[in-house]
Amino acid sequence: MSVKSKLLLLFAVLFTAFAFIFIVNTKGSEVMTRMRALEEFSADAFIDVLHMRRHEKNFIIRSKLEYVDKVENYYLMAKSRIKAISSISDLPECDHALSLLDNYWESFSNLVDSEIHLGLSVDQGLLADFNLAAGRLEAVFEAAADRDMFVRLLIMRRTEKNFLLRGGEEFVDQVAASLTELRAEISASKLAPAQKIDCLAALNDYEEAFRSVVNIQRLRRTLNVRFVHAAREIEPIIIHIRQYSLQERARISSLVNRLILGIELATVLAVSLFVIWIIYSITRPLAGIRAYSHQVASGDLEAGPDVRLKAEFGALYQDINQMVGRLKEKIVQLQEAEQEAVREADRANAAMRRAEEASRMKSVFLSTVSHELRTPLTSVLGFAKIISKRLRKVVFPHLSEVDEECRQAVSQIEGNLDIALAEGMRLTRLVDGVIDLTCLQAGEVDWEVSEQDPAAMLDEAAVAGRDLAREKGLAFSAQSQPDMPRTPASRRWLVKALANLMDNAVKFTDQGSVDCRAEVVGREVVFSVRDSGKGIPVEEQGKVFEMLRQLGDHLTGKPPGLGLGLAVCKEVALRHGGRVWVTSEPGKGSAFYLSIPATPGRAGEKTS
């Protein structure tokens, strides 16, 4: 059997074990979900029954119908929860609990009806009729002016009150006996016939009302006994259902855990046996192949393994034999490639020397051309200034009264002279930039290094930058960290580099601001120039410090200049042992940084 087949078999065992665990977990989760629902429903049903009993007692004590509605609401909720328990469980006690709840509600409803019929207060129901009859009876007897009969009436009323407060049939019999005696006394009394008739009629009405109250009180006692019996049977069955749900949940959880543990133990045992078998079937052939590879490595290309190799290991042995055969061919090819590499290196060195010579010739050419341009350019610019001055001072004042065409010619000549002077100055700056850069690259610069104040150098460079920013309507600021240490530097060249950074920022910013700052960061003095221009794409940021490199469309959007200012900044920073870099995001401006060591050093030696 191949190693692949063995691994597939091991995977099948693991997959089967995980599948069993997943199925047990899934089914267990479903059952546990039902058990949790059963537990929640049983707990809620128990709470509903407690609320129902509480409001039932409130009604019995306070005799207010609002508690009847609350009892009904909790009765219906408890009933719905018992039905839910019955739908997810085959517990037979659920039907019994529903029957008890219905019996409770029926008994409670009958009790409430009897209370309403009797009267929830003295001015309602039969109690109101009885009190009315009793009051009329007292009024008639009091009007009869028979003191003995009125006293006997009051004694009968006290007995009646005892019945209403305590119950008891003996009080009913006493009231009946009192009524009989009162009728006899009325008949034997000397009252007027009309008074006798009124007293007997009032007595009959009182007796009829009292008997109605007695009958309803007897019915209440019967209903109350039934109600108490029904109420006492509810709570035990609800508690039993809740205990059953808790026990079932614990039992099922324990069963699922035991099943999962058994599957896991069986899986661990099976996987361990498979791993031991696979390790033995892999390590033994590997040991033979390793011994064979050591022989080949030691130079014995004719050796072979000392064990029988099958399946993948046999194919591996064949591959090693083929590699040994190709090894000799590769040795020959490597020797030929080495010779070719030597020849390529010679050609590359020759090309490098030619490139270095071309670069040197370019620098010499630029230096020569710049120096040759500088002298005639100075003369042309000087004569142009003299001509402009003489024309404005001597010639133009005498032409103030000439015709319109002559005045237009004078104005055009003045404008052309200004343009010629401005372009001459720009060309002079370009030539100076080329000369500065070639001198820096050639190392022909007198650095004149001394201890300098970084803040003073920033302020000196900011003079020209502030004027340029004012011409374009830009906000310009130059700030320095307080109490900056003096550092060795070439003031002339560092000011020129900072001025180039400011000129570059103003040149590429159409609106917004240019902010310059000098500060100490670690062991470096860092000068920064931030602008709110259009920014530099990421792919172009590494090229901006190259000589003759400018961003933009060279036909339509190329800014003025030759692209030498940032190259000069780079050379100045390197000669001071520092560095330059840029951070930018298109559309959000750029920030150029120039740093030099804050500790004493030697300027003029270029760092990499």
VEXFIKE-595172 format. One line per field, with one value per residue (C-alpha): residue number from 1; residue in three letters; x, y, z. Coordinates in steps of 0.02 Angstrom, whole numbers, always signed. Layout:
VEXFIKE-595172
pos <- NUM,...
code <- ALA,...
X <- X,...
Y <- Y,...
Z <- Z,...
//
This chain:
VEXFIKE-595172
pos <- 1,2,3,4,5,6,7,8,9,10,11,12,13,14,15,16,17,18,19,20,21,22,23,24,25,26,27,28,29,30,31,32,33,34,35,36,37,38,39,40,41,42,43,44,45,46,47,48,49,50,51,52,53,54,55,56,57,58,59,60,61,62,63,64,65,66,67,68,69,70,71,72,73,74,75,76,77,78,79,80,81,82,83,84,85,86,87,88,89,90,91,92,93,94,95,96,97,98,99,100,101,102,103,104,105,106,107,108,109,110,111,112,113,114,115,116,117,118,119,120,121,122,123,124,125,126,127,128,129,130,131,132,133,134,135,136,137,138,139,140,141,142,143,144,145,146,147,148,149,150,151,152,153,154,155,156,157,158,159,160,161,162,163,164,165,166,167,168,169,170,171,172,173,174,175,176,177,178,179,180,181,182,183,184,185,186,187,188,189,190,191,192,193,194,195,196,197,198,199,200,201,202,203,204,205,206,207,208,209,210,211,212,213,214,215,216,217,218,219,220,221,222,223,224,225,226,227,228,229,230,231,232,233,234,235,236,237,238,239,240,241,242,243,244,245,246,247,248,249,250,251,252,253,254,255,256,257,258,259,260,261,262,263,264,265,266,267,268,269,270,271,272,273,274,275,276,277,278,279,280,281,282,283,284,285,286,287,288,289,290,291,292,293,294,295,296,297,298,299,300,301,302,303,304,305,306,307,308,309,310,311,312,313,314,315,316,317,318,319,320,321,322,323,324,325,326,327,328,329,330,331,332,333,334,335,336,337,338,339,340,341,342,343,344,345,346,347,348,349,350,351,352,353,354,355,356,357,358,359,360,361,362,363,364,365,366,367,368,369,370,371,372,373,374,375,376,377,378,379,380,381,382,383,384,385,386,387,388,389,390,391,392,393,394,395,396,397,398,399,400,401,402,403,404,405,406,407,408,409,410,411,412,413,414,415,416,417,418,419,420,421,422,423,424,425,426,427,428,429,430,431,432,433,434,435,436,437,438,439,440,441,442,443,444,445,446,447,448,449,450,451,452,453,454,455,456,457,458,459,460,461,462,463,464,465,466,467,468,469,470,471,472,473,474,475,476,477,478,479,480,481,482,483,484,485,486,487,488,489,490,491,492,493,494,495,496,497,498,499,500,501,502,503,504,505,506,507,508,509,510,511,512,513,514,515,516,517,518,519,520,521,522,523,524,525,526,527,528,529,530,531,532,533,534,535,536,537,538,539,540,541,542,543,544,545,546,547,548,549,550,551,552,553,554,555,556,557,558,559,560,561,562,563,564,565,566,567,568,569,570,571,572,573,574,575,576,577,578,579,580,581,582,583,584,585,586,587,588,589,590,591,592,593,594,595,596,597,598,599,600,601,602,603,604,605,606,607,608
code <- MET,SER,VAL,LYS,SER,LYS,LEU,LEU,LEU,LEU,PHE,ALA,VAL,LEU,PHE,THR,ALA,PHE,ALA,PHE,ILE,PHE,ILE,VAL,ASN,THR,LYS,GLY,SER,GLU,VAL,MET,THR,ARG,MET,ARG,ALA,LEU,GLU,GLU,PHE,SER,ALA,ASP,ALA,PHE,ILE,ASP,VAL,LEU,HIS,MET,ARG,ARG,HIS,GLU,LYS,ASN,PHE,ILE,ILE,ARG,SER,LYS,LEU,GLU,TYR,VAL,ASP,LYS,VAL,GLU,ASN,TYR,TYR,LEU,MET,ALA,LYS,SER,ARG,ILE,LYS,ALA,ILE,SER,SER,ILE,SER,ASP,LEU,PRO,GLU,CYS,ASP,HIS,ALA,LEU,SER,LEU,LEU,ASP,ASN,TYR,TRP,GLU,SER,PHE,SER,ASN,LEU,VAL,ASP,SER,GLU,ILE,HIS,LEU,GLY,LEU,SER,VAL,ASP,GLN,GLY,LEU,LEU,ALA,ASP,PHE,ASN,LEU,ALA,ALA,GLY,ARG,LEU,GLU,ALA,VAL,PHE,GLU,ALA,ALA,ALA,ASP,ARG,ASP,MET,PHE,VAL,ARG,LEU,LEU,ILE,MET,ARG,ARG,THR,GLU,LYS,ASN,PHE,LEU,LEU,ARG,GLY,GLY,GLU,GLU,PHE,VAL,ASP,GLN,VAL,ALA,ALA,SER,LEU,THR,GLU,LEU,ARG,ALA,GLU,ILE,SER,ALA,SER,LYS,LEU,ALA,PRO,ALA,GLN,LYS,ILE,ASP,CYS,LEU,ALA,ALA,LEU,ASN,ASP,TYR,GLU,GLU,ALA,PHE,ARG,SER,VAL,VAL,ASN,ILE,GLN,ARG,LEU,ARG,ARG,THR,LEU,ASN,VAL,ARG,PHE,VAL,HIS,ALA,ALA,ARG,GLU,ILE,GLU,PRO,ILE,ILE,ILE,HIS,ILE,ARG,GLN,TYR,SER,LEU,GLN,GLU,ARG,ALA,ARG,ILE,SER,SER,LEU,VAL,ASN,ARG,LEU,ILE,LEU,GLY,ILE,GLU,LEU,ALA,THR,VAL,LEU,ALA,VAL,SER,LEU,PHE,VAL,ILE,TRP,ILE,ILE,TYR,SER,ILE,THR,ARG,PRO,LEU,ALA,GLY,ILE,ARG,ALA,TYR,SER,HIS,GLN,VAL,ALA,SER,GLY,ASP,LEU,GLU,ALA,GLY,PRO,ASP,VAL,ARG,LEU,LYS,ALA,GLU,PHE,GLY,ALA,LEU,TYR,GLN,ASP,ILE,ASN,GLN,MET,VAL,GLY,ARG,LEU,LYS,GLU,LYS,ILE,VAL,GLN,LEU,GLN,GLU,ALA,GLU,GLN,GLU,ALA,VAL,ARG,GLU,ALA,ASP,ARG,ALA,ASN,ALA,ALA,MET,ARG,ARG,ALA,GLU,GLU,ALA,SER,ARG,MET,LYS,SER,VAL,PHE,LEU,SER,THR,VAL,SER,HIS,GLU,LEU,ARG,THR,PRO,LEU,THR,SER,VAL,LEU,GLY,PHE,ALA,LYS,ILE,ILE,SER,LYS,ARG,LEU,ARG,LYS,VAL,VAL,PHE,PRO,HIS,LEU,SER,GLU,VAL,ASP,GLU,GLU,CYS,ARG,GLN,ALA,VAL,SER,GLN,ILE,GLU,GLY,ASN,LEU,ASP,ILE,ALA,LEU,ALA,GLU,GLY,MET,ARG,LEU,THR,ARG,LEU,VAL,ASP,GLY,VAL,ILE,ASP,LEU,THR,CYS,LEU,GLN,ALA,GLY,GLU,VAL,ASP,TRP,GLU,VAL,SER,GLU,GLN,ASP,PRO,ALA,ALA,MET,LEU,ASP,GLU,ALA,ALA,VAL,ALA,GLY,ARG,ASP,LEU,ALA,ARG,GLU,LYS,GLY,LEU,ALA,PHE,SER,ALA,GLN,SER,GLN,PRO,ASP,MET,PRO,ARG,THR,PRO,ALA,SER,ARG,ARG,TRP,LEU,VAL,LYS,ALA,LEU,ALA,ASN,LEU,MET,ASP,ASN,ALA,VAL,LYS,PHE,THR,ASP,GLN,GLY,SER,VAL,ASP,CYS,ARG,ALA,GLU,VAL,VAL,GLY,ARG,GLU,VAL,VAL,PHE,SER,VAL,ARG,ASP,SER,GLY,LYS,GLY,ILE,PRO,VAL,GLU,GLU,GLN,GLY,LYS,VAL,PHE,GLU,MET,LEU,ARG,GLN,LEU,GLY,ASP,HIS,LEU,THR,GLY,LYS,PRO,PRO,GLY,LEU,GLY,LEU,GLY,LEU,ALA,VAL,CYS,LYS,GLU,VAL,ALA,LEU,ARG,HIS,GLY,GLY,ARG,VAL,TRP,VAL,THR,SER,GLU,PRO,GLY,LYS,GLY,SER,ALA,PHE,TYR,LEU,SER,ILE,PRO,ALA,THR,PRO,GLY,ARG,ALA,GLY,GLU,LYS,THR,SER
X <- +0,+69,+96,-41,-166,-115,-137,-306,-358,-302,-400,-553,-541,-524,-665,-780,-739,-769,-931,-992,-943,-1031,-1189,-1191,-1159,-1294,-1424,-1371,-1387,-1561,-1615,-1532,-1620,-1787,-1738,-1691,-1856,-1946,-1853,-1893,-2077,-2093,-2007,-2118,-2272,-2225,-2199,-2367,-2454,-2372,-2431,-2604,-2617,-2553,-2686,-2818,-2778,-2780,-2958,-3014,-2941,-2984,-3137,-3084,-3126,-2960,-2876,-2995,-2928,-2749,-2790,-2866,-2714,-2592,-2708,-2706,-2516,-2486,-2603,-2514,-2345,-2409,-2473,-2301,-2220,-2342,-2296,-2109,-2125,-2234,-2249,-2423,-2431,-2458,-2639,-2670,-2598,-2710,-2861,-2815,-2793,-2965,-3042,-2955,-3019,-3196,-3197,-3124,-3250,-3396,-3326,-3310,-3489,-3552,-3454,-3526,-3703,-3680,-3601,-3422,-3469,-3615,-3696,-3697,-3795,-3892,-3799,-3870,-4048,-4022,-3952,-4096,-4224,-4134,-4129,-4314,-4353,-4259,-4348,-4521,-4485,-4413,-4570,-4679,-4604,-4602,-4437,-4439,-4470,-4333,-4207,-4252,-4229,-4055,-4009,-4066,-3961,-3807,-3837,-3855,-3688,-3604,-3667,-3604,-3432,-3407,-3533,-3611,-3786,-3818,-3827,-3957,-4064,-4049,-4104,-4253,-4304,-4291,-4402,-4535,-4531,-4542,-4695,-4779,-4741,-4806,-4969,-4990,-4939,-5056,-4992,-5114,-5170,-5079,-4917,-4934,-4955,-4800,-4694,-4745,-4716,-4544,-4506,-4555,-4447,-4300,-4324,-4332,-4173,-4081,-4126,-4058,-3895,-3888,-3915,-3779,-3660,-3692,-3657,-3497,-3435,-3466,-3380,-3235,-3203,-3199,-3088,-2962,-2951,-2922,-2792,-2692,-2675,-2596,-2428,-2367,-2398,-2310,-2161,-2157,-2150,-2007,-1909,-1936,-1866,-1710,-1680,-1704,-1582,-1449,-1476,-1464,-1312,-1223,-1269,-1204,-1042,-1014,-1047,-925,-792,-810,-794,-643,-555,-590,-527,-367,-332,-365,-264,-119,-112,-122,+15,+132,+102,+128,+285,+364,+319,+397,+551,+624,+630,+687,+834,+886,+871,+969,+1112,+1109,+1112,+1263,+1354,+1313,+1367,+1533,+1564,+1507,+1386,+1370,+1299,+1120,+1000,+1011,+822,+683,+593,+413,+280,+332,+503,+542,+495,+602,+751,+728,+721,+883,+968,+912,+974,+1143,+1152,+1107,+1228,+1378,+1297,+1263,+1444,+1501,+1366,+1415,+1596,+1544,+1426,+1565,+1676,+1533,+1500,+1681,+1667,+1502,+1584,+1724,+1599,+1498,+1654,+1697,+1519,+1530,+1693,+1615,+1464,+1576,+1676,+1515,+1455,+1620,+1615,+1437,+1490,+1641,+1529,+1401,+1536,+1622,+1462,+1402,+1565,+1568,+1389,+1417,+1536,+1434,+1274,+1343,+1390,+1221,+1128,+1238,+1216,+1028,+1017,+1118,+1008,+850,+914,+970,+810,+702,+812,+864,+756,+581,+554,+575,+442,+298,+217,+231,+84,-9,+83,+251,+190,+133,+304,+387,+274,+311,+499,+487,+393,+513,+663,+585,+553,+731,+802,+692,+736,+918,+913,+825,+955,+1091,+1013,+1004,+1186,+1235,+1137,+1228,+1397,+1354,+1300,+1453,+1567,+1483,+1495,+1677,+1721,+1785,+1695,+1770,+1649,+1708,+1635,+1604,+1484,+1316,+1146,+1014,+876,+978,+1012,+826,+780,+910,+845,+665,+693,+687,+556,+439,+451,+413,+264,+197,+202,+92,-24,+30,+44,+225,+297,+471,+486,+628,+636,+692,+872,+939,+1124,+1250,+1315,+1462,+1400,+1439,+1322,+1328,+1288,+1160,+1065,+1068,+998,+859,+818,+804,+681,+575,+582,+528,+380,+319,+341,+226,+94,-47,-145,-131,+30,+214,+276,+461,+533,+700,+708,+821,+766,+878,+1056,+1006,+954,+805,+745,+570,+473,+288,+172,-11,+22,-40,+78,+193,+141,+224,+313,+394,+452,+616,+664,+637,+816,+894,+983,+878,+722,+557,+378,+236,+201,+359,+256,+116,+137,+327,+374,+518,+695,+810,+773,+939,+881,+837,+993,+1097,+1003,+1046,+1231,+1241,+1156,+1271,+1427,+1371,+1347,+1158,+1016,+861,+691,+512,+338,+188,+9,-68,-191,-134,+37,+217,+347,+534,+663,+849,+948,+1128,+1216,+1189,+1358,+1524,+1585,+1675,+1578,+1638,+1659,+1517,+1420,+1328
Y <- +0,+170,+310,+409,+267,+252,+438,+433,+290,+389,+539,+428,+370,+548,+607,+468,+510,+695,+654,+550,+688,+817,+712,+681,+864,+918,+798,+837,+1023,+998,+898,+1020,+1163,+1076,+1041,+1223,+1276,+1150,+1217,+1398,+1360,+1264,+1405,+1536,+1431,+1415,+1605,+1634,+1521,+1615,+1781,+1707,+1650,+1819,+1917,+1789,+1828,+2015,+1995,+1895,+2025,+2186,+2130,+2228,+2165,+2226,+2078,+1958,+2019,+1993,+1818,+1779,+1846,+1741,+1590,+1605,+1629,+1479,+1376,+1426,+1380,+1210,+1180,+1228,+1103,+971,+1007,+974,+836,+682,+716,+651,+773,+915,+860,+843,+1016,+1090,+1006,+1074,+1249,+1242,+1176,+1316,+1451,+1380,+1376,+1551,+1618,+1544,+1618,+1789,+1777,+1737,+1885,+2001,+1934,+1960,+2131,+2185,+2326,+2372,+2474,+2337,+2174,+2080,+2170,+2335,+2263,+2188,+2347,+2445,+2325,+2327,+2517,+2530,+2403,+2506,+2664,+2582,+2510,+2675,+2765,+2639,+2706,+2536,+2530,+2342,+2292,+2411,+2338,+2160,+2221,+2287,+2120,+2030,+2149,+2109,+1923,+1960,+2053,+1904,+1794,+1912,+1924,+1745,+1636,+1491,+1419,+1451,+1638,+1605,+1506,+1644,+1775,+1665,+1645,+1832,+1863,+1745,+1830,+2002,+1951,+1886,+2045,+2152,+2054,+2068,+2249,+2399,+2479,+2553,+2433,+2535,+2530,+2343,+2318,+2427,+2335,+2163,+2214,+2285,+2128,+2016,+2117,+2106,+1917,+1891,+1996,+1907,+1735,+1786,+1839,+1677,+1573,+1661,+1647,+1459,+1449,+1549,+1430,+1282,+1368,+1423,+1243,+1186,+1332,+1301,+1118,+1162,+1295,+1178,+1048,+1167,+1212,+1033,+978,+1133,+1102,+920,+975,+1095,+962,+842,+969,+997,+811,+776,+913,+846,+667,+710,+822,+680,+556,+669,+700,+513,+477,+611,+552,+372,+425,+533,+391,+269,+397,+429,+241,+211,+362,+312,+138,+209,+338,+204,+96,+241,+302,+129,+110,+280,+288,+119,+159,+336,+268,+163,+312,+422,+296,+289,+480,+487,+366,+473,+631,+550,+518,+336,+361,+173,+132,+72,+59,-91,-109,-155,+2,+0,+122,+305,+261,+152,+297,+412,+294,+298,+488,+495,+382,+496,+647,+565,+536,+716,+777,+740,+833,+982,+987,+1006,+1137,+1233,+1239,+1309,+1432,+1489,+1529,+1622,+1719,+1774,+1838,+1928,+2008,+2073,+2145,+2223,+2303,+2375,+2443,+2519,+2605,+2674,+2737,+2819,+2901,+2961,+3032,+3119,+3189,+3250,+3338,+3415,+3468,+3548,+3635,+3699,+3756,+3840,+3934,+3984,+4046,+4141,+4274,+4328,+4311,+4430,+4554,+4541,+4562,+4711,+4799,+4765,+4847,+4999,+5014,+5002,+5132,+5255,+5237,+5271,+5416,+5501,+5448,+5406,+5573,+5667,+5559,+5605,+5720,+5609,+5527,+5373,+5250,+5308,+5294,+5116,+5075,+5150,+5047,+4888,+4922,+4947,+4782,+4688,+4757,+4698,+4525,+4518,+4565,+4438,+4298,+4347,+4333,+4164,+4101,+4163,+4065,+3910,+3926,+3955,+3798,+3693,+3761,+3730,+3551,+3510,+3586,+3485,+3323,+3358,+3401,+3574,+3671,+3772,+3729,+3856,+3754,+3840,+3829,+3892,+3929,+3822,+3949,+4092,+3990,+3949,+4133,+4186,+4061,+4112,+4292,+4246,+4111,+4233,+4355,+4218,+4158,+4337,+4354,+4198,+4246,+4102,+4101,+4076,+4036,+3991,+3931,+3854,+3752,+3862,+3849,+3744,+3697,+3767,+3638,+3632,+3677,+3774,+3922,+3972,+3800,+3751,+3915,+3884,+3708,+3770,+3910,+3779,+3678,+3833,+3887,+3712,+3714,+3886,+3835,+3683,+3764,+3863,+3901,+3871,+3888,+3843,+3804,+3788,+3723,+3681,+3562,+3436,+3254,+3133,+3170,+3265,+3441,+3420,+3558,+3530,+3623,+3578,+3638,+3617,+3583,+3441,+3312,+3182,+3006,+2866,+2796,+2967,+3009,+2914,+3009,+3191,+3211,+3152,+3279,+3353,+3266,+3363,+3304,+3351,+3353,+3415,+3489,+3577,+3567,+3575,+3706,+3826,+3766,+3621,+3509,+3546,+3623,+3460,+3376,+3517,+3491,+3306,+3340,+3471,+3353,+3208,+3318,+3367,+3184,+3201,+3151,+3213,+3132,+3172,+3118,+3158,+3109,+3161,+3302,+3340,+3420,+3367,+3381,+3388,+3354,+3392,+3332,+3357,+3286,+3388,+3331,+3403,+3328,+3367,+3439,+3408,+3219,+3136,+2998,+2858
Z <- +0,-47,+77,-8,+19,+201,+229,+141,+255,+407,+343,+319,+501,+563,+452,+514,+695,+668,+577,+724,+846,+737,+726,+914,+948,+826,+893,+1070,+1036,+965,+1116,+1236,+1148,+1177,+1357,+1385,+1309,+1420,+1572,+1527,+1496,+1659,+1756,+1673,+1707,+1890,+1901,+1815,+1942,+2086,+2013,+1985,+2167,+2229,+2135,+2189,+2371,+2333,+2266,+2417,+2536,+2444,+2338,+2183,+2009,+1935,+2020,+1931,+1762,+1822,+1883,+1713,+1619,+1720,+1706,+1516,+1510,+1623,+1517,+1355,+1430,+1487,+1310,+1242,+1362,+1302,+1120,+1148,+1279,+1304,+1491,+1544,+1689,+1563,+1527,+1713,+1743,+1608,+1687,+1859,+1788,+1706,+1867,+1964,+1847,+1849,+2040,+2050,+1924,+2023,+2182,+2099,+2035,+2210,+2279,+2147,+2182,+2367,+2340,+2342,+2463,+2575,+2438,+2307,+2275,+2407,+2546,+2485,+2484,+2656,+2731,+2656,+2732,+2900,+2903,+2861,+2999,+3129,+3072,+3088,+3261,+3321,+3262,+3356,+3519,+3602,+3698,+3736,+3556,+3493,+3617,+3560,+3380,+3419,+3501,+3343,+3235,+3341,+3310,+3124,+3126,+3209,+3068,+2934,+3015,+3079,+2989,+3083,+3075,+3261,+3225,+3088,+3211,+3340,+3212,+3163,+3345,+3371,+3220,+3290,+3459,+3381,+3280,+3438,+3533,+3391,+3388,+3578,+3586,+3605,+3445,+3324,+3187,+3054,+3154,+3179,+2993,+2956,+3085,+3022,+2839,+2880,+2979,+2832,+2711,+2830,+2850,+2661,+2631,+2774,+2707,+2534,+2615,+2714,+2558,+2459,+2608,+2615,+2427,+2451,+2585,+2470,+2322,+2432,+2487,+2306,+2257,+2397,+2348,+2164,+2206,+2317,+2179,+2050,+2125,+2158,+1979,+1910,+2026,+1968,+1784,+1822,+1916,+1772,+1646,+1753,+1775,+1589,+1541,+1660,+1601,+1415,+1442,+1534,+1397,+1257,+1351,+1378,+1194,+1136,+1260,+1198,+1016,+1055,+1149,+1007,+881,+979,+990,+805,+750,+863,+786,+609,+646,+715,+562,+441,+532,+523,+338,+300,+412,+359,+171,+212,+312,+160,+42,+163,+168,-21,-33,+84,-31,-182,-88,-46,-231,-249,-393,-422,-249,-215,-64,+54,+78,-41,-99,-159,-213,-193,-121,-272,-386,-277,-297,-485,-482,-381,-507,-647,-551,-527,-714,-749,-617,-726,-870,-756,-698,-877,-910,-753,-806,-975,-890,-775,-922,-1006,-844,-838,-1016,-974,-823,-932,-1054,-910,-838,-1008,-1026,-851,-893,-1051,-952,-822,-961,-1044,-877,-852,-1028,-997,-839,-928,-1072,-956,-857,-1015,-1097,-937,-913,-1096,-1085,-924,-993,-1148,-1047,-916,-1051,-1138,-973,-924,-1091,-1086,-915,-979,-1134,-1029,-907,-1044,-1143,-990,-933,-1096,-1244,-1179,-1087,-1254,-1338,-1223,-1351,-1505,-1593,-1529,-1641,-1573,-1393,-1426,-1496,-1342,-1227,-1326,-1317,-1127,-1109,-1221,-1124,-959,-1033,-1101,-930,-839,-959,-950,-760,-773,-896,-778,-634,-743,-792,-609,-562,-692,-634,-450,-485,-591,-460,-324,-421,-466,-285,-336,-198,-57,+83,+213,+357,+524,+672,+609,+685,+592,+631,+554,+397,+379,+399,+270,+143,+179,+121,-64,-35,+51,-96,-222,-118,-105,-296,-312,-169,-56,+133,+188,+360,+426,+607,+707,+865,+1012,+1074,+932,+948,+825,+703,+580,+405,+247,+266,+80,+12,+145,+122,-67,-41,+74,-50,-188,-82,-49,-232,-284,-160,-220,-403,-385,-272,-352,-193,-8,+93,+108,+284,+328,+492,+572,+722,+807,+786,+878,+823,+666,+622,+505,+388,+315,+180,+165,+27,-19,-203,-312,-236,-312,-366,-266,-418,-453,-276,-293,-451,-402,-337,-501,-612,-753,-684,-681,-660,-775,-961,-1047,-1189,-1095,-906,-882,-750,-780,-745,-790,-642,-555,-389,-300,-368,-291,-125,-129,-162,-23,+102,+56,+69,+245,+294,+290,+175,+83,+61,+17,+77,-29,-70,-237,-212,-33,-56,-22,+116,+74,+211,+221,+372,+429,+582,+740,+808,+745,+581,+420,+274,+97,+108,+14,+104,+18
//
